[in-house]
């Protein structure tokens, strides 16, 4: 029994020593001069692929976990109603084009009628001038009793007749001009109708194009929010897409350290899943508002509780090379280089740096 107790005490002592050594190493690892660290998780920008218009989903072309490229087809909404609207809009466009052709033909006709009316007016004006001259001579001759009353009356009647014909010809010219202006106005109206019909066709075509949901970026499908056959309202989500070129880790640093962090400072991310492979990143954001503290800070001890949110972004070119291995939500530790002159410790060196040091 005593031997068993001694063995148990020895095991406990060894465990305490092991725990103490492990804690010492961990504390020594965490306390690196010129560096600061904080716990966080990998995150990425998420985009909800939603419908522009209400309607029924005809097909979903991707599954959860699929990698997609910018422009890839993701889903399609039913197009029956939109195709009918497009056919109607195209028919209105054809009708407007036919009206334009007809009105342009009418403009040609009215121009010819105006030209004929102006020629007639010119002829009537010439005839009127001749009749007026004869009548003026007749009036002078009558005063001297050189002509008979009958000749004078004949010249007067001829003058009045040509005067009436000239007035009628002038009225016909005015009428022809009004008809031409009306035909031109109808042409302009037909052109406006064509523009409106084209705009309607373009609008419906845009709705048809938007009914095919395509990927706005390179990424991975995270969730299928809706399935084929479901009816969605305008703006209804169909898929959730993760932008694998915008991956970052969010962590928190105390006020005394956060104040020294520069935008663009180097960061090494050590994920729990691959602790032996640090990932390079850059500080892209430092919050200007403290977290997890009272709004009013009264004492120095309370000021030490101030924690600021910091975000470090991984380079897009690095993400592109290892896109298939990226998984958001992985926990890890972000190490920030506070002092630019401080050298990275061995466990935070990149593989390329270790190879270079080994040469």
Protein Blocks (a to p, Z undefined) as FASTA:
>chain_A
ZZmmmmmmmmmmmmmmmmmmmmmmmmmmmmcghiacddddddddddddddfbgcddfbdc
bdehiacdehiafbdcdfklmmmmmmmmmmmmmmmmmmmmmmmmmmmmmmmmmmmmmmmm
mmmmmmmmmmmmmmmmmmmmmmnopacfklmmmmmmmmmmmmmmmmmmmmmmmmmmmmmm
mmmmmmmmmmmmmmmmmmmmmmmmmmmmmmpccdfbdcddfbdfbdehiacdehiafbdc
ddfklccddddddfklmmmpcghiacddddfklmmlccddddfbdcfbdehiafbdfbfk
lmmmpccdddddddfklmmmmmmmgcghiacdddddfblmbccdfklpcfklmmmmmZZ
